[in-house]
Amino acid sequence: GKNWVLTVTAQTPTNIAVIKYWGKRDEDLILPINDSISVTLDPDHLCTTTSVAVSPAFTHDRMWLNGKEVPLSGVRYQNCLKELRSLANDVEEEEKGIKISKKDWEKLHVHIVSYNNFPTAAGLASSAAGLACLVFSLAKLMNVKEDNSRLSAIARQGSGSACRSLYGGFVKWIMGKEENGSDSIAVQLADEKHWDDLVIIIVVVSSRQKETSSTSGMRETVETSALIQHRAKEVVPKRIIQMEEATKNRDFPAFSRLACADSNQFHAVCLDTLPPIFYMKDTSHRIISCVEKWNRFEGTPQVAYTFDAGPNAVLISHNRKTAAQLLQRLLFYFPPQSEADLNSYVIGDKSILQ
Ligand code: PMV
């Protein structure tokens, strides 16, 4: 019959880069100019839940994001769907009388319903969790047998940073050498249990949408900044090795120095772009000063900060005690006010996925 519907639901947290991806060598395939390393957050905070469904009654591929239908016509969605369909396999659900053969997936249509448990417009990387979850849930629905690394190469074509959300814990996105992107994949460096005393606090400085999208920002930086070449060729390769070492040894001082320096260099290449891109705001700079002063006063780093393509601070404290002290300081120096630019704090432990 035509009445059956088969569904799969998955949940994927977002990830925060501590060595940043900024700049593409291939815009269509989304191939980066350097490796990057991230931490995947706990799925209780900042995560996407996606349900995907297939039915012979569906006439088109359709998607709803936070209850509103969004077009799937973009090339990035289309590339992900095309590749997943080509890897699909037979699916059989005997008790429901459902039998889908490999080649049926070419004709069958899917419906995708996706929710973020945080405001999409908060300027907090929502595409990373979203595209990773979409690829993961569709792969399950279509009985795709490829491992998470192969799936990461598909998610990468939806949104670069999404490839790192296929794993929990510490994740490296290897830039790869191949022109077709087959070796530009994410690998897990350490799982979510490896360093579970870290506590991440996200300070929402502004919930407005960012002015420069990461796609156009990266393009302008690669086209106009001389500093980005130095960063990609000379600086990041060394930092990747040092960051892998720091996470392996749970060396918080090294982790913190590298993460802060890399965030600052990322924003420096944005400033070196023509016209310059300003992602951070005055409050962002004041948060940096506050953390730097505290770390210097203590003689060893207590907290790391990192900022993505927006003004919100991601603060990583090295245990619960420092996280409590950090919150106290934040509430004192940056009290949340109704009309102020500082709206809220999101507290999330670093851990798990799936
Ligand atoms: O994947 P995109 O296009 O959203 O780019 C993400 C870029 C940064 O968040 C600034 C850095 C990173 O590595 O996630």
Residues whose N, C-alpha, C, O or C-beta is under 5 A from the ligand:
A	BS01	PMV	A17 I19 K20 Y21 S36 S127 S159 G160 S161 A162 S214 T215 D308 A309
